[in-house]
C-alpha cells in the first residue's frame, strides 16, 4: 500500500506530533500481505503513538534525531506486524499504575481447577529445587497459571533465571523442563528455546547501562537482540517455594530504577505490561 492509502487525517496527526515523515509509521506494514491486516496494523500504530503517555515518554527521551527516528521505526514495525487484529493501547499509562493494574488480575482465590494446576506446578518445580540451586537457577512462573485464570489445557509458562555462569545450566534446565512437562501433561515448558533461560548478570549489565545514561542508541536497549524483551515476566512472575526470591527481588529493583531513569525504557516496559493486561482482560470475558 502507498502512503496515501492510509487515513490521511491520522497520518497528519502523527507527523505533526512527532515531526517526522509519515512513512516511518507505515513502512513496516509492507511486510504484511493482506490489505485488511495492514489497515488494522495502522489503526494500532496510530492508537499507540497518539496515547498521551507514549507521546510524553518519546518526547522526554532526548535521542539524537537519527536514533529518535530509529526508535519510532522499531516501535511502529513491532506494533504493525505483531497481530491479526487491532490492538488496544488505551491502557498505557505510567508504569507503576500499569504494574498495580496487572497485579490486580492475580486471582487471590482461584477456582478449584486453576488452583490445583498452580499447586501442581509449584510442587513439580520444587521437586528439582536442589538441582536447579546447584547450577544457580531460579524458576519464575507467569501467564495463566500464575494469574489463576488457567484451564485444563493451559501451558506452564516458565522462565529460568540463571544467576551464575555455570556451563551445565542449559542441559539441566532442558532436562527438567521436559520431565515436568511429561509429569503435568502440558506443552509450554518443554518448548525449550534459548530465551527460556535468562542470564541475570548479562541482563543487569544492560539495565545498569540504561540507569547510568549510557544507552545512546536504540540497540543499547537490546537484550538477546531484542528491545522488546518481556521484563514483565520478571516483575509480575511468581517464584515458587522453596526457591529463594532474593535475586529476583534485586533484579526487579533494577528494572524499576531503569524505568524511573529512562523514559524509553519505561515505554518498553509499558508496552510489555499492556500486552499482559490485554491477555488478562480477555480471560475475564471468557
Residue pairs with C-beta under 8 A, 6 or more apart in sequence:
1 26
1 29
1 30
1 35
1 38
3 11
3 22
3 23
3 26
6 22
6 26
6 39
6 42
7 42
7 46
10 42
10 46
11 22
11 25
11 26
12 22
13 46
13 50
14 22
14 25
14 45
14 46
14 49
14 50
15 21
15 22
17 49
17 50
17 55
18 49
18 58
18 72
20 68
20 69
20 72
24 69
24 72
24 73
24 76
25 42
25 45
25 46
25 49
25 72
25 76
26 42
26 45
26 76
26 80
27 73
27 76
27 77
28 73
28 76
28 77
28 78
28 80
28 81
29 38
29 41
29 42
29 45
29 80
29 81
31 77
31 81
32 38
32 41
32 80
32 81
37 84
38 80
40 83
40 84
40 85
40 86
41 79
41 80
41 81
41 83
42 80
43 86
44 79
44 80
44 83
44 86
44 87
44 89
45 76
45 79
45 80
47 86
47 87
47 88
47 89
47 90
48 54
48 75
48 79
48 87
48 89
48 92
49 55
49 58
49 72
49 75
49 76
51 89
51 90
51 92
53 92
53 93
53 94
53 270
54 89
54 92
54 267
54 270
56 263
57 263
57 264
57 266
57 267
57 270
58 68
58 71
58 72
58 263
58 264
58 267
60 263
61 71
61 262
61 263
61 264
61 267
63 70
63 71
63 216
63 218
63 264
64 216
67 216
67 217
67 218
70 217
70 218
71 218
71 264
74 218
74 227
75 267
75 271
78 228
79 87
87 278
88 278
89 274
91 98
91 101
91 274
91 277
91 278
92 98
92 270
92 271
92 274
93 270
94 266
94 270
95 259
95 266
95 269
95 270
95 273
98 270
98 273
98 274
98 277
99 235
99 236
99 273
101 273
101 277
102 232
102 236
102 273
102 276
102 277
102 280
103 236
105 147
105 149
105 277
105 280
105 281
105 283
105 284
106 146
106 147
106 148
107 114
107 147
107 148
107 149
108 148
109 115
110 118
110 148
110 149
113 150
113 151
113 152
114 144
114 145
114 148
114 149
114 150
114 151
115 148
117 145
117 150
117 152
117 154
117 184
118 141
118 145
118 146
118 148
118 150
120 184
121 141
121 145
121 156
121 158
121 184
121 240
122 141
122 240
122 241
124 156
124 180
124 183
124 184
125 132
125 139
125 141
125 158
125 180
125 240
125 243
126 240
126 241
126 242
126 243
128 176
128 179
128 180
129 242
129 243
131 172
131 176
132 138
132 139
132 160
132 172
132 173
132 176
132 243
133 243
135 162
135 164
135 166
135 168
135 169
135 172
136 162
136 163
136 164
136 166
136 169
137 160
137 161
137 162
137 163
137 169
137 172
137 173
137 197
138 160
138 161
138 163
138 239
138 243
138 244
138 245
138 247
138 248
139 158
139 159
139 160
139 161
139 239
139 240
139 243
140 158
140 159
140 160
140 161
140 233
140 234
140 237
140 238
140 239
140 248
141 156
141 157
141 158
141 237
141 238
141 239
141 240
142 157
142 158
142 159
142 232
142 233
142 236
142 237
142 238
143 150
143 154
143 155
143 157
143 188
143 279
144 150
144 151
144 154
144 155
144 157
144 283
145 154
145 155
145 156
145 157
146 157
146 236
146 237
146 238
147 280
147 283
149 280
149 283
149 284
154 186
154 188
155 186
155 187
155 188
155 189
155 191
156 180
156 181
156 184
156 186
156 188
156 189
157 188
157 189
158 177
158 188
158 189
158 196
159 195
159 196
159 197
159 198
159 233
159 234
159 237
160 169
160 173
160 196
160 197
160 198
161 198
161 200
161 234
161 247
161 248
161 251
162 169
162 197
162 198
162 199
162 200
163 200
163 201
163 247
165 201
169 197
170 197
173 192
173 196
173 197
174 192
177 189
177 190
177 192
177 196
178 190
178 192
180 189
180 190
181 187
181 188
181 189
181 190
182 190
194 224
195 224
198 234
200 247
200 251
202 223
203 223
203 251
204 251
204 254
206 220
206 221
206 222
206 223
207 254
207 255
207 257
207 258
208 254
209 215
209 220
210 220
210 221
210 258
210 261
210 262
210 265
211 254
211 257
211 258
211 261
211 262
213 261
213 262
214 220
215 221
215 262
215 264
215 265
218 227
219 227
221 227
221 264
221 265
221 268
222 229
223 229
227 268
228 268
228 271
228 272
229 268
229 272
230 272
231 255
231 268
231 269
231 272
232 269
232 272
232 273
232 275
232 276
234 248
234 251
234 252
234 255
235 252
235 255
235 269
236 276
237 248
239 245
239 248
255 269
258 265
259 265
259 266
259 269
260 266
